[in-house]
Amino acid sequence: LDGANLVGATFNECNMNGARFHGAKIPPGAGFVKSDLRGASFRGSIVQRAVFQGCATAGIDFGGATLKDVALMGSDLTKANFAGASLEKVVLSGSDLSGQVFAGMELRYCQFHKSKLVGVSFIGARLVSCGFIEADLTDADLSSVDAPMGFFAKAVMKRARMTGANLERAGFLEADLEEANFSASKLQESIFQKAKAEDRVIVTMDVGF
């Protein structure tokens, strides 16, 4: 299916194990429901307003793809490839992305609510209005990220590294910040109300330097 124009196609309950969609244009509104997409490759493809629901996604490859208004909720994406991809308004809520690498990438308006992001690397990434409500960011590396107004309410951020990050006006309400490292970060007007750090509750409303 390399380079194909798939307008009008549907992909429900399909066995697409190892399928190649290199450079393909996935039709807006396409649904991949209960399909086997293990090892499927969407490298360089344009995927807009698509929904991936109840699919097997181990090893799925989105390298260099453009993903916009895409839902990948509740998926196992631990072995997925997002290298060089463009993500905008992608919903990854409830998914397991542990160990993933988004270093140096730009993610715009993406949602990681209740996602498992243990050990994920966002080093040097630009996170534009991304949400991480109740996400597990244990041991994640957000060093040097540009994430003003990021929302980390009730997130678990134990031992997360945010050194040199731009987190101005970010929200950490009720977040677990035990052993988190904010060295040299910009935290002007950030909100830490009821956040926890080393068994202490931070009640400060904002931080300004």
Backbone hydrogen bonds, N-H to C=O, Kabsch-Sander energy under -0.5 kcal/mol:
donor,donor_aa,acceptor,acceptor_aa,energy
3,G,22,H,-2.9
4,A,1,L,-1.9
6,L,4,A,-0.7
6,L,25,K,-1.8
9,A,6,L,-2.3
11,F,31,G,-1.3
13,E,33,V,-3.8
14,C,11,F,-0.6
16,M,14,C,-1.0
16,M,36,D,-2.0
18,G,38,R,-1.9
19,A,16,M,-2.3
21,F,19,A,-0.5
21,F,41,S,-3.6
23,G,43,R,-2.2
24,A,21,F,-2.6
25,K,4,A,-2.3
26,I,24,A,-0.7
26,I,46,I,-2.2
29,G,48,Q,-1.1
30,A,27,P,-1.8
30,A,48,Q,-0.5
32,F,51,V,-3.5
33,V,31,G,-0.7
34,K,32,F,-0.5
34,K,53,Q,-3.0
36,D,14,C,-2.8
37,L,35,S,-1.0
37,L,56,A,-2.2
39,G,58,A,-1.9
40,A,37,L,-2.1
41,S,19,A,-3.0
42,F,40,A,-0.5
42,F,61,D,-3.9
44,G,63,G,-1.5
45,S,42,F,-2.4
46,I,24,A,-2.1
47,V,45,S,-0.6
47,V,66,T,-3.2
48,Q,26,I,-0.6
48,Q,46,I,-0.5
49,R,68,K,-2.4
51,V,30,A,-2.2
52,F,71,A,-2.7
53,Q,32,F,-2.3
53,Q,51,V,-0.6
56,A,35,S,-1.9
57,T,55,C,-0.7
60,I,57,T,-2.2
61,D,40,A,-2.7
62,F,60,I,-0.6
62,F,81,N,-3.2
64,G,83,A,-1.8
65,A,62,F,-2.3
66,T,45,S,-2.9
67,L,65,A,-0.6
67,L,86,S,-3.3
68,K,47,V,-2.4
68,K,66,T,-0.5
69,D,88,E,-2.1
71,A,50,A,-2.5
72,L,70,V,-0.6
72,L,91,V,-3.4
74,G,93,S,-1.8
75,S,72,L,-0.8
77,L,75,S,-1.0
77,L,96,D,-2.4
80,A,77,L,-1.1
81,N,60,I,-2.0
82,F,80,A,-0.5
85,A,82,F,-2.3
86,S,65,A,-2.8
87,L,85,A,-0.6
87,L,106,E,-1.0
88,E,67,L,-2.4
88,E,86,S,-0.5
89,K,108,R,-3.2
91,V,70,V,-2.8
91,V,89,K,-0.5
92,L,90,V,-0.7
92,L,111,Q,-3.1
94,G,113,H,-1.7
95,S,92,L,-1.8
96,D,75,S,-2.5
97,L,95,S,-0.7
97,L,116,K,-3.0
99,G,118,V,-1.9
100,Q,97,L,-2.4
102,F,100,Q,-0.5
102,F,121,S,-3.6
104,G,123,I,-2.0
105,M,102,F,-2.0
107,L,105,M,-0.5
107,L,126,R,-2.8
108,R,87,L,-2.4
109,Y,107,L,-0.5
109,Y,128,V,-3.5
111,Q,90,V,-2.1
112,F,131,G,-3.2
114,K,133,I,-2.5
115,S,112,F,-2.0
116,K,95,S,-2.5
117,L,115,S,-0.7
117,L,136,D,-2.7
119,G,138,T,-2.3
120,V,117,L,-1.8
121,S,100,Q,-2.4
122,F,120,V,-0.6
122,F,141,D,-3.4
124,G,143,S,-2.6
125,A,122,F,-2.7
126,R,105,M,-2.8
127,L,125,A,-0.6
127,L,146,D,-2.1
128,V,107,L,-2.6
128,V,126,R,-0.7
129,S,127,L,-0.8
129,S,148,P,-0.7
131,G,110,C,-2.1
132,F,151,F,-3.6
134,E,153,A,-2.5
135,A,132,F,-1.9
136,D,115,S,-2.7
137,L,135,A,-0.8
137,L,156,V,-3.3
139,D,158,K,-2.8
140,A,137,L,-2.2
141,D,120,V,-2.7
142,L,140,A,-0.6
142,L,161,R,-3.5
144,S,163,T,-2.4
145,V,142,L,-1.8
146,D,125,A,-2.6
147,A,145,V,-0.7
147,A,166,N,-2.6
149,M,168,E,-2.2
150,G,147,A,-1.6
151,F,130,C,-1.7
152,F,150,G,-0.6
152,F,171,G,-3.5
154,K,173,L,-3.0
155,A,152,F,-2.1
156,V,135,A,-2.6
157,M,155,A,-0.7
157,M,176,D,-3.0
159,R,178,E,-2.4
160,A,157,M,-1.9
161,R,140,A,-2.4
162,M,160,A,-0.6
162,M,181,N,-3.3
164,G,183,S,-2.6
165,A,162,M,-1.7
166,N,145,V,-3.1
167,L,165,A,-0.9
167,L,186,K,-2.5
169,R,188,Q,-2.3
170,A,167,L,-1.8
171,G,150,G,-2.6
172,F,170,A,-0.5
172,F,191,I,-3.5
174,E,193,Q,-2.1
175,A,172,F,-2.0
176,D,155,A,-2.8
177,L,175,A,-0.8
177,L,196,K,-3.8
180,A,177,L,-2.2
181,N,160,A,-2.7
182,F,180,A,-0.6
185,S,182,F,-2.1
186,K,165,A,-3.0
187,L,185,S,-0.7
189,E,207,V,-1.6
190,S,187,L,-2.2
190,S,207,V,-0.8
191,I,170,A,-2.7
192,F,190,S,-0.5
192,F,204,T,-0.9
194,K,202,I,-1.6
195,A,192,F,-2.3
195,A,202,I,-0.9
196,K,175,A,-3.2
197,A,200,R,-2.9
200,R,197,A,-1.2
202,I,195,A,-4.5
202,I,200,R,-0.5
203,V,201,V,-0.6
207,V,187,L,-0.6
207,V,190,S,-0.7
